[in-house]
């Protein structure tokens, strides 16, 4: 989820969500000692987000409607 309320210490408010997307979870090919976050424009009206840490990886796709 991407939430527009990013104030430090504020409680999560679901009504402030801009987008929600399920994430796929898997095992990374390499060991990531620090979190690695990347966004990529992969096609017309499509963006991917990837997050890796240790041997875990997660990714989500976002499509403009």
Secondary structure, DSSP 8 states (H G I E B T S, - for coil): -EES---TT----GGGEEE----EEEEEEEEEEEEEEEEEEEETTEEEEEEEEEEEEEEEEEE--
